[in-house]
Amino acid sequence: MLVAAPAAADEHARPARFQATAYCQTGTTASGTQTRPGVIAADPRVFPRGTVIRVDAPLRGYSGTYRVEDTGLAVKGRVIDIYVPDCKAAKRFGRRHVTVRVIERGPEVELAAKEVPVRSKER
């Protein structure tokens, strides 16, 4: 019987540098939950929804543990968007470098759903 080897414990635990912005738009996230503190938007190719990360930010009040529950048109690659209920605070945050460490990786089902089979042209 073959058993898949577990990923190395520190495979996702290594800190990585990201750009971070903040948003204050309230409503329903891409995951179907309501925006609230502790929620971030991320590129699902980088962090699938449900991923839990630790963010170390240069501004007080933004470092902490967040769950990826949203996506965004401008959130591509190594960029995260932190939900902040106060729009003035979100603007003050601007765009900053942060350090991100994955605590728990979300399910990767989003990627499989987006893959489209390539058809060859028949002549």
Jmol script that loads the backbone (N, CA, C; Angstrom):
load data "model"
ATOM      1  N   MET A   1       0.844  -1.173   0.000  1.00  0.00           N
ATOM      2  CA  MET A   1       0.000   0.000   0.000  1.00  0.00           C
ATOM      3  C   MET A   1       0.891   1.238   0.000  1.00  0.00           C
ATOM      4  N   LEU A   2       0.588   2.176  -0.889  1.00  0.00           N
ATOM      5  CA  LEU A   2       1.346   3.411  -0.963  1.00  0.00           C
ATOM      6  C   LEU A   2       0.664   4.478  -0.128  1.00  0.00           C
ATOM      7  N   VAL A   3       1.464   5.213   0.613  1.00  0.00           N
ATOM      8  CA  VAL A   3       0.943   6.296   1.437  1.00  0.00           C
ATOM      9  C   VAL A   3       1.697   7.557   1.054  1.00  0.00           C
ATOM     10  N   ALA A   4       0.972   8.633   0.806  1.00  0.00           N
ATOM     11  CA  ALA A   4       1.626   9.895   0.464  1.00  0.00           C
ATOM     12  C   ALA A   4       2.403  10.406   1.667  1.00  0.00           C
ATOM     13  N   ALA A   5       3.612  10.831   1.403  1.00  0.00           N
ATOM     14  CA  ALA A   5       4.436  11.377   2.479  1.00  0.00           C
ATOM     15  C   ALA A   5       3.915  12.751   2.851  1.00  0.00           C
ATOM     16  N   PRO A   6       3.810  13.062   4.145  1.00  0.00           N
ATOM     17  CA  PRO A   6       3.337  14.386   4.545  1.00  0.00           C
ATOM     18  C   PRO A   6       4.358  15.441   4.141  1.00  0.00           C
ATOM     19  N   ALA A   7       3.877  16.643   3.859  1.00  0.00           N
ATOM     20  CA  ALA A   7       4.785  17.745   3.540  1.00  0.00           C
ATOM     21  C   ALA A   7       5.626  18.051   4.762  1.00  0.00           C
ATOM     22  N   ALA A   8       6.812  18.543   4.516  1.00  0.00           N
ATOM     23  CA  ALA A   8       7.693  18.913   5.622  1.00  0.00           C
ATOM     24  C   ALA A   8       6.966  19.916   6.506  1.00  0.00           C
ATOM     25  N   ALA A   9       7.125  19.798   7.800  1.00  0.00           N
ATOM     26  CA  ALA A   9       6.409  20.648   8.745  1.00  0.00           C
ATOM     27  C   ALA A   9       6.677  22.123   8.497  1.00  0.00           C
ATOM     28  N   ASP A  10       7.901  22.447   8.062  1.00  0.00           N
ATOM     29  CA  ASP A  10       8.229  23.854   7.877  1.00  0.00           C
ATOM     30  C   ASP A  10       8.129  24.291   6.418  1.00  0.00           C
ATOM     31  N   GLU A  11       7.563  23.452   5.553  1.00  0.00           N
ATOM     32  CA  GLU A  11       7.475  23.785   4.133  1.00  0.00           C
ATOM     33  C   GLU A  11       6.772  25.117   3.917  1.00  0.00           C
ATOM     34  N   HIS A  12       5.667  25.350   4.610  1.00  0.00           N
ATOM     35  CA  HIS A  12       4.915  26.578   4.456  1.00  0.00           C
ATOM     36  C   HIS A  12       5.213  27.562   5.584  1.00  0.00           C
ATOM     37  N   ALA A  13       5.996  27.167   6.559  1.00  0.00           N
ATOM     38  CA  ALA A  13       6.220  28.006   7.734  1.00  0.00           C
ATOM     39  C   ALA A  13       7.297  29.059   7.509  1.00  0.00           C
ATOM     40  N   ARG A  14       8.032  28.950   6.404  1.00  0.00           N
ATOM     41  CA  ARG A  14       9.077  29.945   6.162  1.00  0.00           C
ATOM     42  C   ARG A  14       8.452  31.305   5.885  1.00  0.00           C
ATOM     43  N   PRO A  15       8.966  32.343   6.520  1.00  0.00           N
ATOM     44  CA  PRO A  15       8.412  33.680   6.271  1.00  0.00           C
ATOM     45  C   PRO A  15       8.730  34.145   4.848  1.00  0.00           C
ATOM     46  N   ALA A  16       7.809  34.883   4.255  1.00  0.00           N
ATOM     47  CA  ALA A  16       7.992  35.428   2.916  1.00  0.00           C
ATOM     48  C   ALA A  16       7.550  36.889   2.924  1.00  0.00           C
ATOM     49  N   ARG A  17       8.177  37.670   2.084  1.00  0.00           N
ATOM     50  CA  ARG A  17       7.856  39.090   1.997  1.00  0.00           C
ATOM     51  C   ARG A  17       6.741  39.304   0.966  1.00  0.00           C
ATOM     52  N   PHE A  18       5.731  40.070   1.354  1.00  0.00           N
ATOM     53  CA  PHE A  18       4.585  40.378   0.509  1.00  0.00           C
ATOM     54  C   PHE A  18       4.317  41.878   0.539  1.00  0.00           C
ATOM     55  N   GLN A  19       3.552  42.340  -0.420  1.00  0.00           N
ATOM     56  CA  GLN A  19       2.982  43.685  -0.385  1.00  0.00           C
ATOM     57  C   GLN A  19       1.608  43.537   0.265  1.00  0.00           C
ATOM     58  N   ALA A  20       1.245  44.509   1.078  1.00  0.00           N
ATOM     59  CA  ALA A  20      -0.073  44.475   1.703  1.00  0.00           C
ATOM     60  C   ALA A  20      -0.763  45.807   1.484  1.00  0.00           C
ATOM     61  N   THR A  21      -2.064  45.722   1.259  1.00  0.00           N
ATOM     62  CA  THR A  21      -2.925  46.885   1.221  1.00  0.00           C
ATOM     63  C   THR A  21      -4.065  46.594   2.198  1.00  0.00           C
ATOM     64  N   ALA A  22      -4.929  47.580   2.393  1.00  0.00           N
ATOM     65  CA  ALA A  22      -6.074  47.379   3.282  1.00  0.00           C
ATOM     66  C   ALA A  22      -7.331  47.838   2.563  1.00  0.00           C
ATOM     67  N   TYR A  23      -8.436  47.160   2.827  1.00  0.00           N
ATOM     68  CA  TYR A  23      -9.712  47.553   2.230  1.00  0.00           C
ATOM     69  C   TYR A  23     -10.784  47.619   3.298  1.00  0.00           C
ATOM     70  N   CYS A  24     -11.824  48.425   3.028  1.00  0.00           N
ATOM     71  CA  CYS A  24     -12.874  48.617   4.024  1.00  0.00           C
ATOM     72  C   CYS A  24     -14.259  48.294   3.476  1.00  0.00           C
ATOM     73  N   GLN A  25     -14.323  47.752   2.299  1.00  0.00           N
ATOM     74  CA  GLN A  25     -15.616  47.444   1.680  1.00  0.00           C
ATOM     75  C   GLN A  25     -16.293  46.314   2.449  1.00  0.00           C
ATOM     76  N   THR A  26     -17.475  46.588   2.973  1.00  0.00           N
ATOM     77  CA  THR A  26     -18.202  45.562   3.711  1.00  0.00           C
ATOM     78  C   THR A  26     -19.074  44.764   2.752  1.00  0.00           C
ATOM     79  N   GLY A  27     -19.389  43.560   3.153  1.00  0.00           N
ATOM     80  CA  GLY A  27     -20.245  42.727   2.325  1.00  0.00           C
ATOM     81  C   GLY A  27     -19.834  41.273   2.402  1.00  0.00           C
ATOM     82  N   THR A  28     -20.173  40.549   1.368  1.00  0.00           N
ATOM     83  CA  THR A  28     -19.903  39.120   1.311  1.00  0.00           C
ATOM     84  C   THR A  28     -18.582  38.867   0.603  1.00  0.00           C
ATOM     85  N   THR A  29     -17.745  38.028   1.197  1.00  0.00           N
ATOM     86  CA  THR A  29     -16.453  37.681   0.607  1.00  0.00           C
ATOM     87  C   THR A  29     -16.628  36.621  -0.475  1.00  0.00           C
ATOM     88  N   ALA A  30     -15.554  36.319  -1.177  1.00  0.00           N
ATOM     89  CA  ALA A  30     -15.575  35.269  -2.200  1.00  0.00           C
ATOM     90  C   ALA A  30     -15.903  33.908  -1.589  1.00  0.00           C
ATOM     91  N   SER A  31     -15.676  33.751  -0.295  1.00  0.00           N
ATOM     92  CA  SER A  31     -15.981  32.493   0.394  1.00  0.00           C
ATOM     93  C   SER A  31     -17.435  32.412   0.847  1.00  0.00           C
ATOM     94  N   GLY A  32     -18.156  33.531   0.722  1.00  0.00           N
ATOM     95  CA  GLY A  32     -19.549  33.541   1.150  1.00  0.00           C
ATOM     96  C   GLY A  32     -19.756  34.019   2.574  1.00  0.00           C
ATOM     97  N   THR A  33     -18.682  34.426   3.241  1.00  0.00           N
ATOM     98  CA  THR A  33     -18.789  34.944   4.607  1.00  0.00           C
ATOM     99  C   THR A  33     -18.846  36.470   4.559  1.00  0.00           C
ATOM    100  N   GLN A  34     -19.166  37.088   5.687  1.00  0.00           N
ATOM    101  CA  GLN A  34     -19.185  38.544   5.767  1.00  0.00           C
ATOM    102  C   GLN A  34     -17.787  39.068   6.088  1.00  0.00           C
ATOM    103  N   THR A  35     -17.441  40.218   5.517  1.00  0.00           N
ATOM    104  CA  THR A  35     -16.158  40.836   5.857  1.00  0.00           C
ATOM    105  C   THR A  35     -16.165  41.169   7.339  1.00  0.00           C
ATOM    106  N   ARG A  36     -15.019  40.997   7.957  1.00  0.00           N
ATOM    107  CA  ARG A  36     -14.854  41.258   9.388  1.00  0.00           C
ATOM    108  C   ARG A  36     -13.364  41.274   9.693  1.00  0.00           C
ATOM    109  N   PRO A  37     -12.970  41.836  10.831  1.00  0.00           N
ATOM    110  CA  PRO A  37     -11.551  41.803  11.192  1.00  0.00           C
ATOM    111  C   PRO A  37     -11.029  40.361  11.207  1.00  0.00           C
ATOM    112  N   GLY A  38      -9.824  40.175  10.727  1.00  0.00           N
ATOM    113  CA  GLY A  38      -9.232  38.841  10.662  1.00  0.00           C
ATOM    114  C   GLY A  38      -9.353  38.208   9.292  1.00  0.00           C
ATOM    115  N   VAL A  39      -9.995  38.925   8.352  1.00  0.00           N
ATOM    116  CA  VAL A  39     -10.178  38.420   6.989  1.00  0.00           C
ATOM    117  C   VAL A  39      -9.221  39.147   6.048  1.00  0.00           C
ATOM    118  N   ILE A  40      -8.643  38.403   5.115  1.00  0.00           N
ATOM    119  CA  ILE A  40      -7.836  39.019   4.072  1.00  0.00           C
ATOM    120  C   ILE A  40      -8.252  38.473   2.718  1.00  0.00           C
ATOM    121  N   ALA A  41      -7.893  39.239   1.699  1.00  0.00           N
ATOM    122  CA  ALA A  41      -8.041  38.793   0.314  1.00  0.00           C
ATOM    123  C   ALA A  41      -6.646  38.426  -0.183  1.00  0.00           C
ATOM    124  N   ALA A  42      -6.574  37.359  -0.973  1.00  0.00           N
ATOM    125  CA  ALA A  42      -5.299  36.920  -1.538  1.00  0.00           C
ATOM    126  C   ALA A  42      -5.552  36.266  -2.888  1.00  0.00           C
ATOM    127  N   ASP A  43      -4.500  36.163  -3.658  1.00  0.00           N
ATOM    128  CA  ASP A  43      -4.557  35.457  -4.936  1.00  0.00           C
ATOM    129  C   ASP A  43      -4.716  33.974  -4.630  1.00  0.00           C
ATOM    130  N   PRO A  44      -5.794  33.330  -5.097  1.00  0.00           N
ATOM    131  CA  PRO A  44      -6.002  31.913  -4.769  1.00  0.00           C
ATOM    132  C   PRO A  44      -4.920  30.991  -5.325  1.00  0.00           C
ATOM    133  N   ARG A  45      -4.133  31.471  -6.295  1.00  0.00           N
ATOM    134  CA  ARG A  45      -3.009  30.664  -6.800  1.00  0.00           C
ATOM    135  C   ARG A  45      -1.852  30.666  -5.806  1.00  0.00           C
ATOM    136  N   VAL A  46      -1.831  31.673  -4.933  1.00  0.00           N
ATOM    137  CA  VAL A  46      -0.778  31.774  -3.912  1.00  0.00           C
ATOM    138  C   VAL A  46      -1.272  31.204  -2.593  1.00  0.00           C
ATOM    139  N   PHE A  47      -2.432  31.676  -2.139  1.00  0.00           N
ATOM    140  CA  PHE A  47      -3.048  31.201  -0.900  1.00  0.00           C
ATOM    141  C   PHE A  47      -4.498  30.832  -1.192  1.00  0.00           C
ATOM    142  N   PRO A  48      -4.819  29.549  -1.259  1.00  0.00           N
ATOM    143  CA  PRO A  48      -6.221  29.156  -1.458  1.00  0.00           C
ATOM    144  C   PRO A  48      -7.090  29.672  -0.317  1.00  0.00           C
ATOM    145  N   ARG A  49      -8.367  29.899  -0.632  1.00  0.00           N
ATOM    146  CA  ARG A  49      -9.289  30.319   0.430  1.00  0.00           C
ATOM    147  C   ARG A  49      -9.249  29.308   1.565  1.00  0.00           C
ATOM    148  N   GLY A  50      -9.322  29.823   2.788  1.00  0.00           N
ATOM    149  CA  GLY A  50      -9.247  28.972   3.965  1.00  0.00           C
ATOM    150  C   GLY A  50      -7.853  28.921   4.569  1.00  0.00           C
ATOM    151  N   THR A  51      -6.849  29.419   3.841  1.00  0.00           N
ATOM    152  CA  THR A  51      -5.483  29.430   4.372  1.00  0.00           C
ATOM    153  C   THR A  51      -5.410  30.391   5.551  1.00  0.00           C
ATOM    154  N   VAL A  52      -4.734  29.973   6.608  1.00  0.00           N
ATOM    155  CA  VAL A  52      -4.526  30.814   7.784  1.00  0.00           C
ATOM    156  C   VAL A  52      -3.064  31.251   7.763  1.00  0.00           C
ATOM    157  N   ILE A  53      -2.844  32.575   7.869  1.00  0.00           N
ATOM    158  CA  ILE A  53      -1.486  33.105   7.823  1.00  0.00           C
ATOM    159  C   ILE A  53      -1.219  34.018   9.015  1.00  0.00           C
ATOM    160  N   ARG A  54       0.038  34.181   9.298  1.00  0.00           N
ATOM    161  CA  ARG A  54       0.497  35.145  10.311  1.00  0.00           C
ATOM    162  C   ARG A  54       1.124  36.298   9.549  1.00  0.00           C
ATOM    163  N   VAL A  55       0.680  37.515   9.803  1.00  0.00           N
ATOM    164  CA  VAL A  55       1.208  38.707   9.153  1.00  0.00           C
ATOM    165  C   VAL A  55       1.960  39.532  10.179  1.00  0.00           C
ATOM    166  N   ASP A  56       3.181  39.902   9.844  1.00  0.00           N
ATOM    167  CA  ASP A  56       3.951  40.841  10.657  1.00  0.00           C
ATOM    168  C   ASP A  56       4.049  42.127   9.844  1.00  0.00           C
ATOM    169  N   ALA A  57       3.362  43.173  10.321  1.00  0.00           N
ATOM    170  CA  ALA A  57       3.270  44.442   9.607  1.00  0.00           C
ATOM    171  C   ALA A  57       4.040  45.527  10.357  1.00  0.00           C
ATOM    172  N   PRO A  58       4.510  46.551   9.626  1.00  0.00           N
ATOM    173  CA  PRO A  58       5.273  47.615  10.276  1.00  0.00           C
ATOM    174  C   PRO A  58       4.420  48.572  11.108  1.00  0.00           C
ATOM    175  N   LEU A  59       3.115  48.583  10.906  1.00  0.00           N
ATOM    176  CA  LEU A  59       2.226  49.454  11.682  1.00  0.00           C
ATOM    177  C   LEU A  59       1.583  48.693  12.819  1.00  0.00           C
ATOM    178  N   ARG A  60       1.485  49.332  13.960  1.00  0.00           N
ATOM    179  CA  ARG A  60       0.835  48.728  15.110  1.00  0.00           C
ATOM    180  C   ARG A  60      -0.624  48.440  14.805  1.00  0.00           C
ATOM    181  N   GLY A  61      -1.100  47.302  15.256  1.00  0.00           N
ATOM    182  CA  GLY A  61      -2.498  46.967  15.095  1.00  0.00           C
ATOM    183  C   GLY A  61      -2.815  46.108  13.879  1.00  0.00           C
ATOM    184  N   TYR A  62      -1.834  45.850  13.030  1.00  0.00           N
ATOM    185  CA  TYR A  62      -2.096  45.060  11.824  1.00  0.00           C
ATOM    186  C   TYR A  62      -1.416  43.693  11.849  1.00  0.00           C
ATOM    187  N   SER A  63      -0.457  43.508  12.727  1.00  0.00           N
ATOM    188  CA  SER A  63       0.177  42.196  12.835  1.00  0.00           C
ATOM    189  C   SER A  63      -0.794  41.248  13.512  1.00  0.00           C
ATOM    190  N   GLY A  64      -0.835  40.011  13.033  1.00  0.00           N
ATOM    191  CA  GLY A  64      -1.728  39.048  13.646  1.00  0.00           C
ATOM    192  C   GLY A  64      -2.022  37.892  12.719  1.00  0.00           C
ATOM    193  N   THR A  65      -2.993  37.091  13.122  1.00  0.00           N
ATOM    194  CA  THR A  65      -3.394  35.913  12.366  1.00  0.00           C
ATOM    195  C   THR A  65      -4.633  36.257  11.546  1.00  0.00           C
ATOM    196  N   TYR A  66      -4.604  35.869  10.282  1.00  0.00           N
ATOM    197  CA  TYR A  66      -5.693  36.161   9.360  1.00  0.00           C
ATOM    198  C   TYR A  66      -6.070  34.899   8.595  1.00  0.00           C
ATOM    199  N   ARG A  67      -7.325  34.869   8.121  1.00  0.00           N
ATOM    200  CA  ARG A  67      -7.800  33.766   7.280  1.00  0.00           C
ATOM    201  C   ARG A  67      -8.123  34.338   5.895  1.00  0.00           C
ATOM    202  N   VAL A  68      -7.658  33.663   4.862  1.00  0.00           N
ATOM    203  CA  VAL A  68      -7.956  34.069   3.489  1.00  0.00           C
ATOM    204  C   VAL A  68      -9.390  33.652   3.178  1.00  0.00           C
ATOM    205  N   GLU A  69     -10.258  34.654   3.010  1.00  0.00           N
ATOM    206  CA  GLU A  69     -11.656  34.384   2.683  1.00  0.00           C
ATOM    207  C   GLU A  69     -12.119  35.174   1.478  1.00  0.00           C
ATOM    208  N   ASP A  70     -11.217  35.974   0.905  1.00  0.00           N
ATOM    209  CA  ASP A  70     -11.625  36.837  -0.188  1.00  0.00           C
ATOM    210  C   ASP A  70     -10.553  36.874  -1.269  1.00  0.00           C
ATOM    211  N   THR A  71     -10.946  37.369  -2.430  1.00  0.00           N
ATOM    212  CA  THR A  71     -10.040  37.587  -3.550  1.00  0.00           C
ATOM    213  C   THR A  71     -10.301  39.007  -4.039  1.00  0.00           C
ATOM    214  N   GLY A  72      -9.545  39.460  -5.001  1.00  0.00           N
ATOM    215  CA  GLY A  72      -9.776  40.801  -5.531  1.00  0.00           C
ATOM    216  C   GLY A  72      -9.088  40.964  -6.868  1.00  0.00           C
ATOM    217  N   LEU A  73      -9.606  41.853  -7.698  1.00  0.00           N
ATOM    218  CA  LEU A  73      -9.031  42.071  -9.025  1.00  0.00           C
ATOM    219  C   LEU A  73      -7.574  42.527  -8.959  1.00  0.00           C
ATOM    220  N   ALA A  74      -7.237  43.348  -7.960  1.00  0.00           N
ATOM    221  CA  ALA A  74      -5.871  43.868  -7.849  1.00  0.00           C
ATOM    222  C   ALA A  74      -4.994  43.001  -6.952  1.00  0.00           C
ATOM    223  N   VAL A  75      -5.531  41.927  -6.443  1.00  0.00           N
ATOM    224  CA  VAL A  75      -4.784  41.066  -5.525  1.00  0.00           C
ATOM    225  C   VAL A  75      -4.214  39.902  -6.328  1.00  0.00           C
ATOM    226  N   LYS A  76      -3.027  40.126  -6.866  1.00  0.00           N
ATOM    227  CA  LYS A  76      -2.376  39.125  -7.713  1.00  0.00           C
ATOM    228  C   LYS A  76      -0.956  38.875  -7.217  1.00  0.00           C
ATOM    229  N   GLY A  77      -0.554  37.619  -7.235  1.00  0.00           N
ATOM    230  CA  GLY A  77       0.808  37.276  -6.826  1.00  0.00           C
ATOM    231  C   GLY A  77       1.015  37.468  -5.336  1.00  0.00           C
ATOM    232  N   ARG A  78       2.143  38.042  -4.987  1.00  0.00           N
ATOM    233  CA  ARG A  78       2.527  38.200  -3.582  1.00  0.00           C
ATOM    234  C   ARG A  78       1.961  39.494  -2.992  1.00  0.00           C
ATOM    235  N   VAL A  79       0.643  39.603  -3.057  1.00  0.00           N
ATOM    236  CA  VAL A  79      -0.072  40.754  -2.514  1.00  0.00           C
ATOM    237  C   VAL A  79      -1.218  40.224  -1.658  1.00  0.00           C
ATOM    238  N   ILE A  80      -1.415  40.831  -0.494  1.00  0.00           N
ATOM    239  CA  ILE A  80      -2.580  40.525   0.336  1.00  0.00           C
ATOM    240  C   ILE A  80      -3.318  41.824   0.597  1.00  0.00           C
ATOM    241  N   ASP A  81      -4.609  41.723   0.852  1.00  0.00           N
ATOM    242  CA  ASP A  81      -5.446  42.878   1.125  1.00  0.00           C
ATOM    243  C   ASP A  81      -6.161  42.600   2.443  1.00  0.00           C
ATOM    244  N   ILE A  82      -5.846  43.387   3.455  1.00  0.00           N
ATOM    245  CA  ILE A  82      -6.341  43.177   4.814  1.00  0.00           C
ATOM    246  C   ILE A  82      -7.649  43.937   5.001  1.00  0.00           C
ATOM    247  N   TYR A  83      -8.692  43.246   5.471  1.00  0.00           N
ATOM    248  CA  TYR A  83      -9.946  43.944   5.753  1.00  0.00           C
ATOM    249  C   TYR A  83      -9.802  44.776   7.015  1.00  0.00           C
ATOM    250  N   VAL A  84     -10.200  46.055   6.902  1.00  0.00           N
ATOM    251  CA  VAL A  84     -10.196  46.996   8.023  1.00  0.00           C
ATOM    252  C   VAL A  84     -11.566  47.681   8.012  1.00  0.00           C
ATOM    253  N   PRO A  85     -12.297  47.684   9.128  1.00  0.00           N
ATOM    254  CA  PRO A  85     -13.638  48.271   9.116  1.00  0.00           C
ATOM    255  C   PRO A  85     -13.660  49.793   8.945  1.00  0.00           C
ATOM    256  N   ASP A  86     -12.554  50.463   9.199  1.00  0.00           N
ATOM    257  CA  ASP A  86     -12.488  51.924   9.117  1.00  0.00           C
ATOM    258  C   ASP A  86     -11.794  52.335   7.813  1.00  0.00           C
ATOM    259  N   CYS A  87     -12.527  53.001   6.924  1.00  0.00           N
ATOM    260  CA  CYS A  87     -11.973  53.373   5.614  1.00  0.00           C
ATOM    261  C   CYS A  87     -10.809  54.350   5.728  1.00  0.00           C
ATOM    262  N   LYS A  88     -10.854  55.252   6.700  1.00  0.00           N
ATOM    263  CA  LYS A  88      -9.731  56.190   6.886  1.00  0.00           C
ATOM    264  C   LYS A  88      -8.469  55.421   7.279  1.00  0.00           C
ATOM    265  N   ALA A  89      -8.622  54.428   8.139  1.00  0.00           N
ATOM    266  CA  ALA A  89      -7.478  53.602   8.546  1.00  0.00           C
ATOM    267  C   ALA A  89      -6.946  52.799   7.362  1.00  0.00           C
ATOM    268  N   ALA A  90      -7.847  52.307   6.516  1.00  0.00           N
ATOM    269  CA  ALA A  90      -7.432  51.548   5.336  1.00  0.00           C
ATOM    270  C   ALA A  90      -6.602  52.435   4.409  1.00  0.00           C
ATOM    271  N   LYS A  91      -7.030  53.681   4.216  1.00  0.00           N
ATOM    272  CA  LYS A  91      -6.268  54.610   3.368  1.00  0.00           C
ATOM    273  C   LYS A  91      -4.914  54.939   3.986  1.00  0.00           C
ATOM    274  N   ARG A  92      -4.889  55.150   5.299  1.00  0.00           N
ATOM    275  CA  ARG A  92      -3.620  55.436   5.981  1.00  0.00           C
ATOM    276  C   ARG A  92      -2.647  54.276   5.852  1.00  0.00           C
ATOM    277  N   PHE A  93      -3.169  53.054   5.850  1.00  0.00           N
ATOM    278  CA  PHE A  93      -2.303  51.879   5.722  1.00  0.00           C
ATOM    279  C   PHE A  93      -1.561  51.916   4.392  1.00  0.00           C
ATOM    280  N   GLY A  94      -2.249  52.299   3.334  1.00  0.00           N
ATOM    281  CA  GLY A  94      -1.607  52.404   2.023  1.00  0.00           C
ATOM    282  C   GLY A  94      -1.121  51.056   1.514  1.00  0.00           C
ATOM    283  N   ARG A  95       0.091  51.047   0.975  1.00  0.00           N
ATOM    284  CA  ARG A  95       0.732  49.821   0.480  1.00  0.00           C
ATOM    285  C   ARG A  95       2.037  49.667   1.256  1.00  0.00           C
ATOM    286  N   ARG A  96       2.191  48.534   1.913  1.00  0.00           N
ATOM    287  CA  ARG A  96       3.370  48.312   2.761  1.00  0.00           C
ATOM    288  C   ARG A  96       3.934  46.916   2.561  1.00  0.00           C
ATOM    289  N   HIS A  97       5.200  46.787   2.872  1.00  0.00           N
ATOM    290  CA  HIS A  97       5.826  45.459   2.887  1.00  0.00           C
ATOM    291  C   HIS A  97       5.489  44.795   4.216  1.00  0.00           C
ATOM    292  N   VAL A  98       5.112  43.531   4.156  1.00  0.00           N
ATOM    293  CA  VAL A  98       4.834  42.748   5.358  1.00  0.00           C
ATOM    294  C   VAL A  98       5.522  41.397   5.214  1.00  0.00           C
ATOM    295  N   THR A  99       5.660  40.717   6.331  1.00  0.00           N
ATOM    296  CA  THR A  99       6.168  39.353   6.330  1.00  0.00           C
ATOM    297  C   THR A  99       4.999  38.422   6.611  1.00  0.00           C
ATOM    298  N   VAL A 100       4.902  37.375   5.806  1.00  0.00           N
ATOM    299  CA  VAL A 100       3.786  36.439   5.917  1.00  0.00           C
ATOM    300  C   VAL A 100       4.331  35.039   6.164  1.00  0.00           C
ATOM    301  N   ARG A 101       3.688  34.328   7.080  1.00  0.00           N
ATOM    302  CA  ARG A 101       4.035  32.935   7.372  1.00  0.00           C
ATOM    303  C   ARG A 101       2.749  32.123   7.361  1.00  0.00           C
ATOM    304  N   VAL A 102       2.725  31.033   6.609  1.00  0.00           N
ATOM    305  CA  VAL A 102       1.536  30.177   6.547  1.00  0.00           C
ATOM    306  C   VAL A 102       1.461  29.339   7.811  1.00  0.00           C
ATOM    307  N   ILE A 103       0.303  29.364   8.445  1.00  0.00           N
ATOM    308  CA  ILE A 103       0.051  28.540   9.623  1.00  0.00           C
ATOM    309  C   ILE A 103      -0.657  27.260   9.199  1.00  0.00           C
ATOM    310  N   GLU A 104      -1.682  27.423   8.350  1.00  0.00           N
ATOM    311  CA  GLU A 104      -2.433  26.256   7.864  1.00  0.00           C
ATOM    312  C   GLU A 104      -2.883  26.538   6.444  1.00  0.00           C
ATOM    313  N   ARG A 105      -2.532  25.680   5.545  1.00  0.00           N
ATOM    314  CA  ARG A 105      -2.876  25.854   4.130  1.00  0.00           C
ATOM    315  C   ARG A 105      -4.319  25.427   3.876  1.00  0.00           C
ATOM    316  N   GLY A 106      -5.039  26.253   3.117  1.00  0.00           N
ATOM    317  CA  GLY A 106      -6.419  25.947   2.758  1.00  0.00           C
ATOM    318  C   GLY A 106      -6.478  24.879   1.677  1.00  0.00           C
ATOM    319  N   PRO A 107      -7.666  24.358   1.436  1.00  0.00           N
ATOM    320  CA  PRO A 107      -7.812  23.329   0.398  1.00  0.00           C
ATOM    321  C   PRO A 107      -7.507  23.911  -0.984  1.00  0.00           C
ATOM    322  N   GLU A 108      -6.945  23.086  -1.843  1.00  0.00           N
ATOM    323  CA  GLU A 108      -6.523  23.549  -3.165  1.00  0.00           C
ATOM    324  C   GLU A 108      -7.567  23.254  -4.233  1.00  0.00           C
ATOM    325  N   VAL A 109      -8.810  23.059  -3.852  1.00  0.00           N
ATOM    326  CA  VAL A 109      -9.849  22.688  -4.818  1.00  0.00           C
ATOM    327  C   VAL A 109     -10.131  23.789  -5.828  1.00  0.00           C
ATOM    328  N   GLU A 110      -9.857  25.040  -5.478  1.00  0.00           N
ATOM    329  CA  GLU A 110     -10.114  26.150  -6.398  1.00  0.00           C
ATOM    330  C   GLU A 110      -9.307  26.006  -7.676  1.00  0.00           C
ATOM    331  N   LEU A 111      -8.060  25.568  -7.550  1.00  0.00           N
ATOM    332  CA  LEU A 111      -7.202  25.452  -8.724  1.00  0.00           C
ATOM    333  C   LEU A 111      -7.737  24.401  -9.679  1.00  0.00           C
ATOM    334  N   ALA A 112      -8.159  23.276  -9.160  1.00  0.00           N
ATOM    335  CA  ALA A 112      -8.657  22.202 -10.005  1.00  0.00           C
ATOM    336  C   ALA A 112      -9.918  22.643 -10.743  1.00  0.00           C
ATOM    337  N   ALA A 113     -10.748  23.421 -10.093  1.00  0.00           N
ATOM    338  CA  ALA A 113     -11.983  23.870 -10.719  1.00  0.00           C
ATOM    339  C   ALA A 113     -11.718  24.856 -11.845  1.00  0.00           C
ATOM    340  N   LYS A 114     -10.597  25.578 -11.783  1.00  0.00           N
ATOM    341  CA  LYS A 114     -10.302  26.580 -12.796  1.00  0.00           C
ATOM    342  C   LYS A 114      -9.539  26.015 -13.986  1.00  0.00           C
ATOM    343  N   GLU A 115      -9.003  24.818 -13.848  1.00  0.00           N
ATOM    344  CA  GLU A 115      -8.251  24.234 -14.953  1.00  0.00           C
ATOM    345  C   GLU A 115      -9.206  23.826 -16.065  1.00  0.00           C
ATOM    346  N   VAL A 116      -8.903  24.255 -17.256  1.00  0.00           N
ATOM    347  CA  VAL A 116      -9.742  23.951 -18.413  1.00  0.00           C
ATOM    348  C   VAL A 116      -8.945  23.068 -19.338  1.00  0.00           C
ATOM    349  N   PRO A 117      -9.497  21.929 -19.752  1.00  0.00           N
ATOM    350  CA  PRO A 117      -8.739  21.051 -20.634  1.00  0.00           C
ATOM    351  C   PRO A 117      -8.489  21.726 -21.985  1.00  0.00           C
ATOM    352  N   VAL A 118      -7.302  21.510 -22.523  1.00  0.00           N
ATOM    353  CA  VAL A 118      -6.944  22.071 -23.818  1.00  0.00           C
ATOM    354  C   VAL A 118      -7.354  21.077 -24.883  1.00  0.00           C
ATOM    355  N   ARG A 119      -8.119  21.571 -25.856  1.00  0.00           N
ATOM    356  CA  ARG A 119      -8.558  20.699 -26.939  1.00  0.00           C
ATOM    357  C   ARG A 119      -7.683  20.952 -28.165  1.00  0.00           C
ATOM    358  N   SER A 120      -7.321  19.895 -28.800  1.00  0.00           N
ATOM    359  CA  SER A 120      -6.555  20.074 -30.033  1.00  0.00           C
ATOM    360  C   SER A 120      -7.537  20.297 -31.173  1.00  0.00           C
ATOM    361  N   LYS A 121      -7.111  21.093 -32.126  1.00  0.00           N
ATOM    362  CA  LYS A 121      -7.954  21.362 -33.285  1.00  0.00           C
ATOM    363  C   LYS A 121      -7.892  20.184 -34.233  1.00  0.00           C
ATOM    364  N   GLU A 122      -9.040  19.759 -34.652  1.00  0.00           N
ATOM    365  CA  GLU A 122      -9.077  18.659 -35.622  1.00  0.00           C
ATOM    366  C   GLU A 122      -9.211  19.262 -37.009  1.00  0.00           C
ATOM    367  N   ARG A 123      -8.478  18.734 -37.944  1.00  0.00           N
ATOM    368  CA  ARG A 123      -8.524  19.251 -39.310  1.00  0.00           C
ATOM    369  C   ARG A 123      -9.009  18.227 -40.249  1.00  0.00           C
TER     370      ARG A 123
END
end "model"
wireframe off; spacefill off
backbone 0.3
color backbone group
